[in-house]
Amino acid sequence: MLEPSALATALHQWFDPPASATDPLDRPARPRGSQGVALDGKAQRGRFHSTPLVPGTSVVHEVTAFCTDHGTVLAAAAVIGHADKAAAELTTAPLVIEQLNWTGRVLTGDALLCQRALCEQVVAADGDYLFTVQANQGPLRDAVQRWFAPEPPRRYEYAPVVTDKRETATCERRRGRLEIRYLCATEALAGVLDWPHLAQVFMVIRSWQCGTDVGQEIHWGITSLPAAVAGVERLLELRRGHWGIENRLHYVKDVTLGEDASLLHEGQGPAVMSLLRDTVVSALHQAGHQQIAARLRYHARHPAAALALLGLTLPDFA
């Protein structure tokens, strides 16, 4: 019987309180590009097998803005009005963006969200963006690909001098898997490509080896962050940090909190329960706990600790 939008506003203001002109803590403003916010949609797979949805609604349940630095959900909105997943997310994303204070924050997203209107919206709100570019923005992707493509050999001419080409790479070995991430960025196309507030374009090559399994992926991206604010190391950090919304939120909701297996389908129940799961994950991350499943088992045995996490205490002999 709860209204999801009102509940979302109340819960998210707890984790991301609105800025106040008279801040008693006198907290400084966030520096530009200092905090990544991932935006992505989450579908409940259990609803695919439920009774037919109401005409005009979508199996996509929620579009979420997730602070990758703190592991908290900053804003969310239920998806309504489209049977197509992509159209549903694009319609709902602006509603989520307008709920946040974007000063010092960078909106990260997959290729679906690489849209002119969303870039304009977040920059107008004093934020920045960093998106992957794929076939849905064909001319933009082709131009970025051409710049990073290797020059063909020339017999009688000098090769052109590349004035701005910055590179970085990371190497990580974990559980028998070796993964190398290479990023190359440039500001050379900032004044050439017709895209709002474009400052840098970049290419990411991800290579991995696990036993005999070897693979490689190449992705291209754009950002409004200039090189003076975000160098190649920061771009790679933001690009990789975006996937925290999948690993630290969506996976936890599906596997640990059983969202995909939920049999609740009536009315606003799925939206309300998803918001409560967001709150559980955010509260535990905010308290410094990363092992969500283990902490849930602990709180099941120690309910007073769960109340203390929310700032509540039981009276003596309760």
C-alpha positions in Angstrom: 0.0 0.0 0.0 3.1 2.3 0.0 3.7 4.7 -2.8 7.1 3.7 -4.3 8.1 7.2 -5.3 7.5 8.7 -1.9 9.3 5.8 -0.2 12.2 6.1 -2.6 12.5 9.8 -1.8 12.5 9.2 1.9 15.0 6.4 1.8 17.5 8.0 -0.6 17.6 11.3 1.3 18.9 9.3 4.2 21.9 8.1 2.2 22.4 11.3 0.1 20.9 14.2 2.1 20.2 17.4 0.1 22.7 20.2 0.3 22.0 22.9 2.8 23.1 26.5 2.8 23.7 26.2 6.5 25.6 23.0 6.8 26.7 22.6 10.4 29.6 20.4 9.4 30.8 23.0 6.9 31.7 20.2 4.4 33.6 21.4 1.3 32.1 20.8 -2.1 33.1 17.7 -4.0 35.9 18.4 -6.5 35.0 17.9 -10.1 35.1 14.3 -11.2 35.7 12.9 -7.7 32.8 10.6 -7.3 31.4 8.0 -9.8 27.7 7.3 -10.0 26.6 4.3 -12.1 23.2 4.2 -13.7 21.6 1.0 -14.8 18.3 -0.9 -15.0 17.5 -4.0 -13.1 14.9 -6.6 -14.2 13.3 -9.2 -11.9 13.6 -12.5 -13.7 10.8 -14.0 -11.6 8.3 -11.6 -13.3 9.0 -13.2 -16.7 7.2 -16.3 -15.5 4.4 -14.6 -13.6 1.0 -13.8 -14.8 0.9 -11.5 -17.8 1.9 -8.0 -16.9 -0.5 -5.1 -17.1 -0.5 -3.7 -20.7 2.0 -0.8 -21.0 4.2 -2.0 -18.2 7.7 -3.5 -18.4 9.5 -6.4 -16.8 12.3 -3.9 -16.0 11.5 -3.0 -12.4 13.9 -0.3 -11.5 16.5 2.1 -12.8 19.1 2.8 -10.1 21.8 5.4 -9.5 24.6 3.7 -7.5 27.5 5.5 -5.8 30.4 3.3 -6.7 32.7 4.9 -4.1 30.4 4.3 -1.1 28.3 1.4 -2.3 25.0 3.2 -1.7 21.9 3.7 -3.8 21.4 7.4 -4.3 18.2 7.4 -6.3 15.9 4.9 -8.0 12.7 5.0 -10.1 10.3 2.2 -11.1 9.9 1.7 -14.8 6.4 2.2 -16.2 5.0 2.6 -19.6 7.1 0.5 -22.0 7.1 -3.1 -22.9 10.6 -2.7 -24.4 13.5 -2.8 -21.9 15.7 -0.3 -23.7 12.9 2.2 -24.2 11.9 1.8 -20.6 15.3 2.5 -19.3 15.8 5.6 -21.5 12.4 7.0 -20.5 13.1 6.5 -16.7 16.8 7.6 -16.7 16.1 11.3 -16.8 13.8 11.0 -13.8 16.6 9.4 -11.8 19.2 11.9 -12.9 17.1 14.9 -11.8 16.8 13.6 -8.3 20.6 14.0 -7.6 23.0 16.8 -6.8 25.6 16.2 -9.5 28.3 18.6 -8.2 31.6 16.7 -8.4 29.9 13.6 -9.7 30.4 11.6 -12.9 27.5 9.7 -14.5 28.8 6.4 -15.9 26.7 4.1 -18.0 26.7 1.5 -20.8 26.2 2.2 -24.5 22.4 2.4 -24.2 22.6 5.5 -22.0 25.0 7.2 -24.4 22.4 9.8 -25.5 22.8 13.5 -26.2 19.9 14.5 -24.0 21.3 12.6 -21.0 24.7 14.2 -21.5 23.2 17.7 -21.7 21.1 17.0 -18.6 23.9 15.9 -16.3 26.3 18.7 -17.5 23.6 21.3 -17.0 23.3 20.0 -13.4 27.0 20.7 -12.8 28.1 17.1 -13.3 30.0 15.1 -15.9 29.5 11.9 -17.9 31.5 8.9 -19.0 29.8 6.5 -21.5 30.7 3.5 -23.6 30.1 4.1 -27.4 28.7 1.3 -29.5 26.5 0.8 -32.6 23.5 2.8 -31.3 25.7 5.9 -32.0 27.2 4.7 -35.2 28.8 7.9 -36.6 30.3 8.7 -33.2 31.7 5.2 -32.7 33.2 5.1 -36.2 35.0 8.4 -35.7 36.5 7.3 -32.4 37.5 3.9 -33.9 39.2 5.6 -36.9 41.3 7.8 -34.6 42.6 4.8 -32.6 43.1 2.6 -35.6 46.7 1.9 -36.4 48.1 3.9 -39.3 48.8 1.8 -42.5 52.4 1.6 -43.5 53.6 4.4 -45.9 56.4 4.1 -48.3 57.1 7.7 -49.4 55.4 9.8 -46.7 56.1 10.5 -43.1 53.5 9.2 -40.7 51.4 11.9 -39.0 52.5 13.1 -35.6 50.1 12.2 -32.9 50.1 15.2 -30.5 47.9 13.8 -27.7 47.9 10.2 -26.9 48.1 9.2 -23.3 48.1 5.6 -22.1 47.9 3.5 -18.9 47.5 -0.2 -18.0 46.7 -2.3 -15.0 47.5 -6.0 -14.4 45.6 -8.1 -11.9 45.9 -11.8 -11.0 43.2 -13.4 -8.9 42.1 -17.0 -8.4 44.2 -18.2 -11.3 42.8 -15.5 -13.7 45.2 -12.9 -15.2 43.5 -9.8 -16.5 45.1 -6.8 -18.2 43.3 -3.5 -18.8 44.8 -1.0 -21.2 43.4 2.5 -21.8 44.4 5.1 -24.3 42.8 8.6 -24.3 43.0 11.8 -26.3 41.6 15.3 -26.3 42.3 15.7 -30.1 38.7 15.1 -31.0 37.1 17.4 -28.5 36.6 20.2 -31.0 36.0 18.0 -34.0 33.2 15.6 -33.1 29.6 16.9 -32.9 28.7 15.8 -29.3 27.7 18.0 -26.4 30.4 18.9 -23.9 32.9 16.3 -25.3 36.3 16.6 -23.7 38.1 13.3 -24.2 37.6 10.0 -26.1 39.2 6.8 -25.1 39.8 3.1 -26.0 39.9 0.3 -23.5 41.4 -3.1 -24.3 40.7 -5.8 -21.8 42.6 -9.1 -22.1 42.4 -12.1 -19.9 43.7 -15.6 -19.4 42.4 -18.3 -17.2 44.0 -21.7 -17.8 43.6 -22.4 -21.5 40.8 -19.8 -21.8 42.1 -16.6 -23.5 40.0 -13.6 -24.6 40.1 -10.0 -25.5 37.5 -7.2 -25.8 37.9 -3.6 -27.2 35.6 -0.8 -26.1 35.4 2.9 -27.0 34.1 5.7 -24.8 33.6 9.4 -24.4 33.6 11.8 -21.4 33.1 15.4 -20.6 36.0 15.3 -18.1 39.1 17.2 -19.5 42.5 15.6 -19.1 43.5 18.3 -16.5 40.7 16.9 -14.3 40.8 13.2 -15.1 43.9 11.6 -16.5 44.1 8.2 -18.0 44.4 6.5 -14.6 41.2 8.2 -13.4 39.3 7.3 -16.6 40.2 3.7 -16.2 39.2 3.8 -12.6 35.8 5.3 -13.5 35.3 2.9 -16.3 36.0 -0.2 -14.2 34.1 1.2 -11.2 30.9 1.4 -13.2 30.5 -2.4 -13.0 30.2 -2.1 -9.2 26.5 -1.7 -9.7 26.4 -5.2 -11.1 28.8 -6.9 -8.7 27.9 -5.0 -5.4 24.2 -4.3 -5.9 22.4 -6.3 -8.6 24.2 -9.6 -7.9 23.6 -9.2 -4.1 19.9 -8.5 -4.6 19.5 -11.5 -6.9 21.6 -14.1 -5.1 21.9 -13.0 -1.5 18.4 -11.3 -1.1 16.6 -13.6 -3.5 15.0 -10.9 -5.7 14.8 -13.1 -8.8 13.1 -15.8 -6.9 10.5 -13.5 -5.3 6.9 -14.5 -5.9 5.6 -11.1 -5.0 4.0 -9.7 -8.2 0.8 -7.8 -7.1 0.4 -4.1 -7.3 3.3 -2.0 -6.0 4.8 -4.8 -3.9 7.7 -5.5 -6.2 8.7 -1.9 -6.4 8.5 -1.4 -2.6 10.5 -4.6 -1.9 13.2 -3.6 -4.4 13.6 -0.3 -2.6 13.9 -2.1 0.8 16.6 -4.4 -0.7 18.4 -1.3 -1.9 18.3 0.1 1.6 19.7 -3.1 3.2 22.7 -3.1 0.8 23.3 0.6 1.2 23.1 0.5 5.0 25.6 -2.3 5.2 28.0 -0.8 2.7 27.8 2.6 4.5 28.7 0.8 7.8 31.8 -0.6 6.1 30.6 -4.2 5.6 31.4 -5.8 2.2 30.4 -9.4 3.0 26.6 -8.9 2.8 25.5 -12.5 3.2 27.7 -13.0 6.3 26.5 -9.8 7.8 22.8 -10.7 7.3 23.4 -14.0 9.1 25.0 -12.1 12.0 22.1 -9.7 12.2 19.6 -12.5 12.2 21.3 -13.8 15.4 21.8 -10.3 16.8 18.7 -8.1 16.1 19.9 -5.4 18.4 23.0 -4.9 16.2 20.7 -4.5 13.2 18.7 -1.7 15.0 22.0 -0.1 16.1 23.0 0.0 12.4 20.0 2.3 11.8 20.6 4.4 14.9 17.9 2.7 17.0 18.3 1.2 20.5 16.1 -1.1 22.5 15.1 0.0 26.0 16.4 -2.1 28.8 14.6 -5.4 29.4 12.7 -5.0 26.1 
